[in-house]
Amino acid sequence: MSAGWALVLLATLGQGGAMSDPIVIAHRGASGLRPEHTIAGYTLAIEQGADFIEPDLVPTRDGVLVARHENEISETTDVAAHPEFAARKATKTIDGAKVTGWFTEDFTLAELKTLRAKERLPLLRGTAYDGQFDIPTFAEIIALAKAHHVGVYPETKHPTYFASIGLETDTPLVAQLRAAGWDSADAPVFIQSFEVANLKRLHAMTKVRLIQLMEAKGAPADGAMPSYAAMTTPDGLKAVAAYAYGIGPNKTMIRDGDAAPSRLVADAHAAGLKVHPWTFRAENYFLPKSLRIGIDPRAHGRLGDEIARYLELGVDGFFTDFPLEGSRARDARRLR
């Protein structure tokens, strides 16, 4: 481990390799300010104090892991404006839902690199940076993180679906981390998934910390559990702790807007699990009523106060589209 990494880990790890200070996870980069999953967005997040940058990973036709929130890319790239790819438009069933558009698994990396990113939420965040940035590979993101001494927090998207079409993603993910020297229990890496079976496979493949993602409704797409709700019971959390380091719940599972908080943080900690909720966003549209400023859904409200509420409940980290506000809220708590 380099001297630089040693200093970073001393600042964030307690005894026994446990994270001691809440970590700021840049959700798809500084995605409130730049198009998500771009090197520009990740770089800005690092400048704003993020401890980890988060790439959602999907494969190309030639098996390269790239960062997109979904394998359907019409919402986040200009693919629809490329006549040479018009015939690639398709309808597929992904995790039981029919989806129409253009899919990363139908493009080579070279073809995807001709596309440009665009804002996924243009009505809330504008389009000033559309067309400026390409789709980064996971290798490029690792290189950026290593150069700036921050960690990576990759999510494997639709692992069961991709395995079913011959593009299994767990093995190449672990191989790239291993090649980077980031395949140990103290590596600055978390791997997350909404599915269960692939996390259990990863538990046998790598010592990297694993995070079980949870949605407020529904169930894992691989059918490994009847519901996410069942996973949040004391027995369910105990079962998760057998293969994962922590959980990444929808923040509403901890506190739904202005309602009283649930017991999820306490129950997870009792099971030995860390808790990293998602996603904290500054726009009034996403904030509880009590924390909005004005009536414009695009205007920014009191995001720092919302994050502070969750820090008071004892979360161990959090995902945010606005890492500067996240790092300020975390640091304000640290100074109390």
QUIUR-V629006 format. One record per run of one state. SS is the DSSP state (h for helix, s for strand, l for the rest). FROM is the first residue (numbers start at 1). TO is the last residue. Records with the same first field share a line. If there is no record, write none. Layout:
BEGIN
SS->FROM-TO + FROM-TO
END
This chain:
BEGIN
l->1-2 + 14-14 + 18-18 + 20-22 + 27-38 + 48-51 + 54-55 + 60-64 + 68-71 + 73-76 + 78-78 + 82-82 + 89-89 + 95-96 + 102-102 + 107-108 + 113-116 + 118-121 + 126-136 + 149-150 + 157-158 + 165-169 + 180-188 + 194-196 + 206-208 + 215-227 + 232-233 + 241-245 + 254-263 + 271-273 + 281-282 + 287-288 + 292-299 + 301-302 + 313-316 + 321-322 + 335-336
h->3-12 + 15-17 + 39-47 + 79-81 + 83-88 + 104-106 + 109-112 + 122-125 + 138-148 + 159-164 + 170-179 + 197-205 + 228-231 + 234-240 + 251-253 + 264-270 + 284-286 + 289-291 + 303-312 + 323-334
s->13-13 + 19-19 + 23-26 + 52-53 + 56-59 + 65-67 + 72-72 + 77-77 + 90-94 + 97-101 + 103-103 + 117-117 + 137-137 + 151-156 + 189-193 + 209-214 + 246-250 + 274-280 + 283-283 + 300-300 + 317-320
END
